[in-house]
C-alpha cells in the first residue's frame, strides 16, 4: 500500500523555509542550492508571492477556460511584453508546455507547409518531459526504457552540430526543439556560434525554432530567458518551474502571426491558467521586473562561478565548472550521487545532473554570505571524495 516507488527519496522531511534556507522536522537548517529542481527561483515563502496566493485563495478558485479570465489575460500580456512573442497557452507543467509546443509545431506544419507527417529535430542529452511525446523528444534513452512503442516524428541529433542539422533537414522537417543550457543533460550551455547558425538555418528553411526555457527561464541565467543572451528570436518558447515559484504552472508562447494555429477546440486543459496559478505567476513576474533584478542575478552567478573555480582549483576530481547565471554544474571524475548525499548531511541541498555532474540551482535571492558558505561546504566534501574510480567519458 502507498506510493509507487517512483522516486529515490532522501529520508528528510522539510517543514518550513525562508529564502534560500530550508528547515526539517527536527529544526535543522539547510542551504537550498536546488530550489526544488529550479522551481523556487524567488526563494521559499516569498512574502509577495505568498500574499498573492492567500488573497486569491480567499476568492474564486476555478471557473474553467470556458469563461473569460482578465487575470489570465494580464499574465499573458506580461509574458508577451518581456518575450516579444504574441500568443500564450497556459498549462500546468513543463512537460505540458512542451507537449503543447509539439502539437503546435505539427499543426503549424500541416497548415503552413502542407506537411502531412512532420518531423521535429531534438538533441542528444536533452530533457523535455515525461509524457510520451516529450520523453520521445528527449535525447536520453534512460527515460524511455519500458515505454515503447513511442510516437514517431522525432529525430535526435548531436548537440551543437550544425552540419548534422543541415544534413537531417528534409521536406518533412517542421521544427527544432532546443535547450540553450541542458539541465538534466549535465548543465551544458550551447555554443553561441551553433545557436546563431541554427537560427539562421531555421529562418532560411522556414523551420520553427522552439526554445525549451522550462529550467532556464524566469531569470535563472541572469536574463528573463536564456535566448536573450544568445541574441536570437525564437518562434516558440516553453516555460514552467520558476514561473510559479512552487505553484504548478506552465506556458507555451508563440509568435502572434501564428495565433490561429491553435484555434477553438484544437487544444485544451482543465486546470491550466487557473486563478490561483495566475495570481502567483503575476506576482512572480512583477517581482522579477524590478530594475536591478537581472543584473544582480548575473553578478551573483559570476561571483559563484569565480569562487568555485578559485576554491576547487587543483582538485583532481573536478573536471570542469560550467553553466550560465545561477545554473551551474561541477563535472566530477566519478558519480556525483555520493557527493550530493554527503553535502546533504552537511546541510547543503544540491542535485545530480547526468551521472557525474553536481548541479547548483540556488534561489535567485541567495545572499553572498550563503554563496560563501555553500562553496566552503562543496570544497570540504569534494576534498574528502578524491576518489579512485573515475566514470568513463560519455
C-alpha positions as a Python dict, from the first residue, in 0.01 Angstrom:
ca = {
    (1, 'X'): (0, 0, 0),
    (2, 'X'): (105, 359, -50),
    (3, 'X'): (303, 537, -316),
    (4, 'X'): (460, 392, -627),
    (5, 'X'): (838, 371, -566),
    (6, 'X'): (894, 622, -847),
    (7, 'X'): (1144, 838, -660),
    (8, 'X'): (1456, 753, -463),
    (9, 'X'): (1384, 988, -177),
    (10, 'X'): (1610, 1118, 96),
    (11, 'X'): (1471, 1045, 441),
    (12, 'X'): (1436, 1413, 525),
    (13, 'X'): (1106, 1590, 577),
    (14, 'X'): (1122, 1966, 520),
    (15, 'X'): (854, 2156, 707),
    (16, 'X'): (943, 2522, 655),
    (17, 'X'): (1179, 2756, 478),
    (18, 'X'): (1261, 3118, 405),
    (19, 'X'): (1457, 3247, 108),
    (20, 'X'): (1741, 3003, 41),
    (21, 'X'): (1702, 2818, 373),
    (22, 'X'): (1501, 2502, 441),
    (23, 'X'): (1413, 2359, 783),
    (24, 'X'): (1343, 1992, 854),
    (25, 'X'): (1112, 1849, 1119),
    (26, 'X'): (1395, 1831, 1374),
    (27, 'X'): (1467, 2201, 1332),
    (28, 'X'): (1789, 2153, 1134),
    (29, 'X'): (1853, 2421, 873),
    (30, 'X'): (1980, 2354, 521),
    (31, 'X'): (2107, 2585, 250),
    (32, 'X'): (1892, 2515, -56),
    (33, 'X'): (2104, 2511, -373),
    (34, 'X'): (1845, 2306, -562),
    (35, 'X'): (1535, 2530, -546),
    (36, 'X'): (1309, 2229, -588),
    (37, 'X'): (1490, 2150, -917),
    (38, 'X'): (1500, 2509, -1037),
    (39, 'X'): (1146, 2594, -929),
    (40, 'X'): (1159, 2820, -622),
    (41, 'X'): (1356, 3091, -803),
    (42, 'X'): (1248, 3367, -567),
    (43, 'X'): (1302, 3159, -257),
    (44, 'X'): (1079, 2984, -8),
    (45, 'X'): (782, 3171, 137),
    (46, 'X'): (849, 3489, -58),
    (47, 'X'): (613, 3738, 114),
    (48, 'X'): (478, 3899, -204),
    (49, 'X'): (407, 3567, -373),
    (50, 'X'): (265, 3410, -58),
    (51, 'X'): (28, 3703, -12),
    (52, 'X'): (-84, 3685, -377),
    (53, 'X'): (-182, 3322, -328),
    (54, 'X'): (-357, 3387, 4),
    (55, 'X'): (-554, 3676, -143),
    (56, 'X'): (-671, 3476, -444),
    (57, 'X'): (-747, 3171, -228),
    (58, 'X'): (-995, 3384, -37),
    (59, 'X'): (-1181, 3447, -362),
    (60, 'X'): (-1283, 3231, -655),
    (61, 'X'): (-1052, 2939, -741),
    (62, 'X'): (-1181, 2790, -1063),
    (63, 'X'): (-1428, 2868, -1341),
    (64, 'X'): (-1275, 2666, -1632),
    (65, 'X'): (-1136, 2806, -1953),
    (66, 'X'): (-1486, 2830, -2098),
    (67, 'X'): (-1518, 3168, -1928),
    (68, 'X'): (-1311, 3485, -1959),
    (69, 'X'): (-1032, 3546, -1709),
    (70, 'X'): (-891, 3901, -1703),
    (71, 'X'): (-617, 3778, -1469),
    (72, 'X'): (-510, 3516, -1723),
    (73, 'X'): (-505, 3781, -1995),
    (74, 'X'): (-297, 4010, -1774),
    (75, 'X'): (-31, 3744, -1717),
    (76, 'X'): (-30, 3660, -2088),
    (77, 'X'): (25, 4026, -2172),
    (78, 'X'): (317, 4047, -1927),
    (79, 'X'): (479, 3738, -2084),
    (80, 'X'): (432, 3876, -2433),
    (81, 'X'): (587, 4207, -2328),
    (82, 'X'): (904, 4054, -2184),
    (83, 'X'): (944, 3790, -2457),
    (84, 'X'): (848, 3980, -2771),
    (85, 'X'): (611, 3697, -2864),
    (86, 'X'): (240, 3741, -2914),
    (87, 'X'): (33, 3442, -2802),
    (88, 'X'): (28, 3232, -2484),
    (89, 'X'): (-122, 2897, -2388),
    (90, 'X'): (-119, 2817, -2017),
    (91, 'X'): (-58, 2465, -1888),
    (92, 'X'): (33, 2307, -1555),
    (93, 'X'): (393, 2194, -1604),
    (94, 'X'): (697, 2197, -1829),
    (95, 'X'): (602, 1866, -1986),
    (96, 'X'): (258, 2004, -2072),
    (97, 'X'): (411, 2321, -2213),
    (98, 'X'): (645, 2117, -2433),
    (99, 'X'): (357, 1888, -2533),
    (100, 'X'): (168, 2198, -2643),
    (101, 'X'): (471, 2315, -2843),
    (102, 'X'): (496, 1977, -3017),
    (103, 'X'): (127, 1986, -3106),
    (104, 'X'): (161, 2347, -3221),
    (105, 'X'): (456, 2258, -3446),
    (106, 'X'): (273, 1966, -3605),
    (107, 'X'): (-44, 2166, -3666),
    (108, 'X'): (157, 2462, -3799),
    (109, 'X'): (346, 2233, -4038),
    (110, 'X'): (23, 2093, -4179),
    (111, 'X'): (-143, 2434, -4210),
    (112, 'X'): (154, 2641, -4331),
    (113, 'X'): (395, 2399, -4501),
    (114, 'X'): (140, 2133, -4600),
    (115, 'X'): (345, 1856, -4438),
    (116, 'X'): (135, 1551, -4355),
    (117, 'X'): (396, 1368, -4143),
    (118, 'X'): (601, 1649, -3982),
    (119, 'X'): (929, 1580, -3802),
    (120, 'X'): (1087, 1768, -3511),
    (121, 'X'): (1463, 1776, -3455),
    (122, 'X'): (1588, 1750, -3095),
    (123, 'X'): (1930, 1679, -2944),
    (124, 'X'): (2125, 1421, -2750),
    (125, 'X'): (2129, 1466, -2369),
    (126, 'X'): (1822, 1691, -2389),
    (127, 'X'): (1531, 1660, -2147),
    (128, 'X'): (1182, 1781, -2241),
    (129, 'X'): (945, 1592, -2011),
    (130, 'X'): (789, 1256, -1932),
    (131, 'X'): (471, 1245, -2137),
    (132, 'X'): (501, 1000, -2426),
    (133, 'X'): (572, 1275, -2679),
    (134, 'X'): (813, 1472, -2462),
    (135, 'X'): (1010, 1169, -2344),
    (136, 'X'): (1040, 1062, -2709),
    (137, 'X'): (1175, 1409, -2788),
    (138, 'X'): (1422, 1375, -2500),
    (139, 'X'): (1772, 1272, -2604),
    (140, 'X'): (1828, 1027, -2318),
    (141, 'X'): (1746, 659, -2353),
    (142, 'X'): (1706, 602, -1980),
    (143, 'X'): (1374, 791, -1965),
    (144, 'X'): (1231, 577, -2248),
    (145, 'X'): (1300, 236, -2101),
    (146, 'X'): (984, 26, -2094),
    (147, 'X'): (758, 277, -2268),
    (148, 'X'): (763, 162, -2628),
    (149, 'X'): (601, 189, -2874),
    (150, 'X'): (698, 555, -2883),
    (151, 'X'): (534, 810, -3114),
    (152, 'X'): (701, 883, -3447),
    (153, 'X'): (807, 1225, -3569),
    (154, 'X'): (1131, 1300, -3388),
    (155, 'X'): (1494, 1295, -3496),
    (156, 'X'): (1763, 1324, -3227),
    (157, 'X'): (2098, 1474, -3332),
    (158, 'X'): (2431, 1557, -3163),
    (159, 'X'): (2406, 1871, -2952),
    (160, 'X'): (2586, 2162, -3111),
    (161, 'X'): (2640, 2002, -3455),
    (162, 'X'): (2501, 2239, -3719),
    (163, 'X'): (2616, 2016, -4003),
    (164, 'X'): (2413, 1729, -3860),
    (165, 'X'): (2108, 1958, -3854),
    (166, 'X'): (2159, 2063, -4214),
    (167, 'X'): (2205, 1705, -4330),
    (168, 'X'): (1896, 1589, -4140),
    (169, 'X'): (1673, 1869, -4269),
    (170, 'X'): (1431, 1746, -4532),
    (171, 'X'): (1090, 1805, -4679),
    (172, 'X'): (918, 1688, -4359),
    (173, 'X'): (1126, 1893, -4111),
    (174, 'X'): (889, 2122, -3924),
    (175, 'X'): (1076, 2242, -3615),
    (176, 'X'): (1381, 2228, -3394),
    (177, 'X'): (1336, 2197, -3016),
    (178, 'X'): (1641, 2314, -2820),
    (179, 'X'): (1759, 2376, -2464),
    (180, 'X'): (2015, 2656, -2457),
    (181, 'X'): (2155, 2511, -2136),
    (182, 'X'): (2091, 2140, -2099),
    (183, 'X'): (1998, 2094, -1735),
    (184, 'X'): (1932, 1724, -1683),
    (185, 'X'): (2191, 1652, -1951),
    (186, 'X'): (2480, 1786, -1742),
    (187, 'X'): (2442, 2167, -1732),
    (188, 'X'): (2580, 2213, -2083),
    (189, 'X'): (2544, 2560, -2241),
    (190, 'X'): (2502, 2566, -2617),
    (191, 'X'): (2786, 2715, -2821),
    (192, 'X'): (2683, 3066, -2938),
    (193, 'X'): (2814, 3003, -3290),
    (194, 'X'): (2597, 2692, -3317),
    (195, 'X'): (2290, 2876, -3190),
    (196, 'X'): (2338, 3163, -3433),
    (197, 'X'): (2390, 2923, -3723),
    (198, 'X'): (2087, 2719, -3620),
    (199, 'X'): (1865, 3027, -3601),
    (200, 'X'): (1980, 3137, -3947),
    (201, 'X'): (1918, 2789, -4089),
    (202, 'X'): (1567, 2777, -3944),
    (203, 'X'): (1485, 3114, -4099),
    (204, 'X'): (1626, 3005, -4436),
    (205, 'X'): (1433, 2678, -4443),
    (206, 'X'): (1113, 2810, -4278),
    (207, 'X'): (1153, 2578, -3979),
    (208, 'X'): (1016, 2667, -3637),
    (209, 'X'): (1285, 2741, -3377),
    (210, 'X'): (1140, 2628, -3043),
    (211, 'X'): (1335, 2702, -2724),
    (212, 'X'): (1271, 2498, -2410),
    (213, 'X'): (1314, 2751, -2128),
    (214, 'X'): (1144, 2539, -1863),
    (215, 'X'): (1457, 2544, -1645),
    (216, 'X'): (1645, 2841, -1790),
    (217, 'X'): (1356, 3089, -1799),
    (218, 'X'): (1239, 3340, -1539),
    (219, 'X'): (1581, 3484, -1463),
    (220, 'X'): (1770, 3162, -1394),
    (221, 'X'): (2054, 3256, -1632),
    (222, 'X'): (2051, 3626, -1544),
    (223, 'X'): (1810, 3713, -1824),
    (224, 'X'): (1434, 3673, -1848),
    (225, 'X'): (1510, 3397, -2100),
    (226, 'X'): (1838, 3233, -2196),
    (227, 'X'): (1772, 3306, -2566),
    (228, 'X'): (1805, 3679, -2497),
    (229, 'X'): (2175, 3637, -2420),
    (230, 'X'): (2221, 3449, -2747),
    (231, 'X'): (2059, 3731, -2945),
    (232, 'X'): (1806, 3514, -3130),
    (233, 'X'): (1432, 3543, -3191),
    (234, 'X'): (1259, 3207, -3136),
    (235, 'X'): (923, 3120, -3285),
    (236, 'X'): (808, 2926, -2978),
    (237, 'X'): (920, 2931, -2613),
    (238, 'X'): (813, 2700, -2331),
    (239, 'X'): (813, 2790, -1960),
    (240, 'X'): (727, 2639, -1623),
    (241, 'X'): (924, 2589, -1298),
    (242, 'X'): (1021, 2944, -1192),
    (243, 'X'): (705, 3095, -1341),
    (244, 'X'): (508, 2967, -1041),
    (245, 'X'): (782, 2966, -775),
    (246, 'X'): (647, 2633, -648),
    (247, 'X'): (287, 2657, -767),
    (248, 'X'): (221, 2435, -1072),
    (249, 'X'): (207, 2645, -1389),
    (250, 'X'): (349, 2619, -1739),
    (251, 'X'): (320, 2822, -2057),
    (252, 'X'): (381, 2792, -2429),
    (253, 'X'): (448, 3118, -2611),
    (254, 'X'): (448, 3170, -2989),
    (255, 'X'): (465, 3449, -3243),
    (256, 'X'): (143, 3644, -3285),
    (257, 'X'): (137, 3576, -3660),
    (258, 'X'): (52, 3211, -3591),
    (259, 'X'): (-201, 3267, -3315),
    (260, 'X'): (-477, 3095, -3514),
    (261, 'X'): (-282, 2768, -3537),
    (262, 'X'): (-432, 2668, -3203),
    (263, 'X'): (-787, 2777, -3271),
    (264, 'X'): (-1103, 2675, -3082),
    (265, 'X'): (-1108, 2305, -2998),
    (266, 'X'): (-754, 2234, -3115),
    (267, 'X'): (-603, 2205, -2767),
    (268, 'X'): (-714, 2247, -2409),
    (269, 'X'): (-662, 2197, -2038),
    (270, 'X'): (-886, 2176, -1734),
    (271, 'X'): (-659, 2345, -1481),
    (272, 'X'): (-409, 2540, -1693),
    (273, 'X'): (-432, 2915, -1641),
    (274, 'X'): (-643, 2880, -1326),
    (275, 'X'): (-693, 3172, -1090),
    (276, 'X'): (-453, 3054, -818),
    (277, 'X'): (-173, 2986, -1067),
    (278, 'X'): (-224, 3318, -1244),
    (279, 'X'): (-220, 3514, -919),
    (280, 'X'): (114, 3357, -830),
    (281, 'X'): (259, 3398, -1181),
    (282, 'X'): (165, 3766, -1187),
    (283, 'X'): (340, 3822, -854),
    (284, 'X'): (650, 3638, -981),
    (285, 'X'): (663, 3845, -1299),
    (286, 'X'): (618, 4169, -1108),
    (287, 'X'): (891, 4078, -860),
    (288, 'X'): (1135, 3981, -1136),
    (289, 'X'): (1056, 4310, -1315),
    (290, 'X'): (1242, 4515, -1054),
    (291, 'X'): (1503, 4721, -1245),
    (292, 'X'): (1814, 4575, -1082),
    (293, 'X'): (1699, 4213, -1055),
    (294, 'X'): (1858, 4061, -1368),
    (295, 'X'): (2188, 4244, -1320),
    (296, 'X'): (2204, 4121, -960),
    (297, 'X'): (2144, 3762, -1072),
    (298, 'X'): (2422, 3788, -1330),
    (299, 'X'): (2658, 3933, -1071),
    (300, 'X'): (2581, 3657, -822),
    (301, 'X'): (2624, 3392, -1091),
    (302, 'X'): (2961, 3532, -1194),
    (303, 'X'): (3076, 3552, -835),
    (304, 'X'): (2960, 3199, -752),
    (305, 'X'): (3142, 3059, -1054),
    (306, 'X'): (3463, 3253, -982),
    (307, 'X'): (3456, 3142, -619),
    (308, 'X'): (3407, 2778, -721),
    (309, 'X'): (3693, 2800, -969),
    (310, 'X'): (3918, 2954, -707),
    (311, 'X'): (3833, 2715, -423),
    (312, 'X'): (3820, 2395, -628),
    (313, 'X'): (4130, 2466, -836),
    (314, 'X'): (4378, 2182, -816),
    (315, 'X'): (4132, 1915, -703),
    (316, 'X'): (4185, 1616, -931),
    (317, 'X'): (3822, 1505, -901),
    (318, 'X'): (3694, 1829, -1056),
    (319, 'X'): (3697, 1818, -1434),
    (320, 'X'): (3507, 2133, -1531),
    (321, 'X'): (3280, 2407, -1395),
    (322, 'X'): (3023, 2537, -1643),
    (323, 'X'): (2680, 2696, -1678),
    (324, 'X'): (2505, 3032, -1700),
    (325, 'X'): (2391, 3268, -1427),
    (326, 'X'): (2277, 3076, -1120),
    (327, 'X'): (2260, 2748, -1312),
    (328, 'X'): (2599, 2584, -1267),
    (329, 'X'): (2741, 2235, -1294),
    (330, 'X'): (3060, 2087, -1148),
    (331, 'X'): (3171, 1789, -1357),
    (332, 'X'): (3346, 1528, -1147),
    (333, 'X'): (3551, 1224, -1245),
    (334, 'X'): (3305, 989, -1070),
    (335, 'X'): (2940, 964, -978),
    (336, 'X'): (2802, 1281, -821),
    (337, 'X'): (2543, 1093, -614),
    (338, 'X'): (2767, 1028, -311),
    (339, 'X'): (2876, 1393, -312),
    (340, 'X'): (2515, 1511, -309),
    (341, 'X'): (2443, 1278, -17),
    (342, 'X'): (2745, 1400, 180),
    (343, 'X'): (2657, 1763, 116),
    (344, 'X'): (2304, 1699, 236),
    (345, 'X'): (2441, 1556, 560),
    (346, 'X'): (2641, 1877, 597),
    (347, 'X'): (2331, 2092, 541),
    (348, 'X'): (2355, 2180, 171),
    (349, 'X'): (2090, 2068, -78),
    (350, 'X'): (2225, 2010, -430),
    (351, 'X'): (2139, 1798, -735),
    (352, 'X'): (2286, 1544, -974),
    (353, 'X'): (2278, 1612, -1349),
    (354, 'X'): (2355, 1321, -1577),
    (355, 'X'): (2581, 1078, -1394),
    (356, 'X'): (2877, 1279, -1275),
    (357, 'X'): (2776, 1645, -1257),
    (358, 'X'): (2698, 1825, -931),
    (359, 'X'): (2424, 2073, -1024),
    (360, 'X'): (2371, 2401, -839),
    (361, 'X'): (2042, 2590, -872),
    (362, 'X'): (2023, 2826, -575),
    (363, 'X'): (1729, 3066, -544),
    (364, 'X'): (1790, 3390, -729),
    (365, 'X'): (1761, 3570, -394),
    (366, 'X'): (2056, 3380, -244),
    (367, 'X'): (2288, 3607, -46),
    (368, 'X'): (2663, 3646, -86),
    (369, 'X'): (2712, 3501, 261),
    (370, 'X'): (2512, 3194, 166),
    (371, 'X'): (2718, 3153, -151),
    (372, 'X'): (3040, 3164, 53),
    (373, 'X'): (2903, 2904, 294),
    (374, 'X'): (2790, 2673, 12),
    (375, 'X'): (3122, 2688, -170),
    (376, 'X'): (3305, 2616, 155),
    (377, 'X'): (3093, 2304, 209),
    (378, 'X'): (3140, 2190, -151),
    (379, 'X'): (3515, 2228, -123),
    (380, 'X'): (3522, 2039, 207),
    (381, 'X'): (3316, 1747, 75),
    (382, 'X'): (3484, 1722, -265),
    (383, 'X'): (3824, 1716, -96),
    (384, 'X'): (3706, 1418, 107),
    (385, 'X'): (3599, 1246, -216),
    (386, 'X'): (3930, 1249, -402),
    (387, 'X'): (3840, 902, -521),
    (388, 'X'): (3992, 636, -740),
    (389, 'X'): (3701, 518, -958),
    (390, 'X'): (3655, 763, -1247),
    (391, 'X'): (3343, 747, -1460),
    (392, 'X'): (3423, 685, -1830),
    (393, 'X'): (3353, 986, -2051),
    (394, 'X'): (3021, 954, -2232),
}
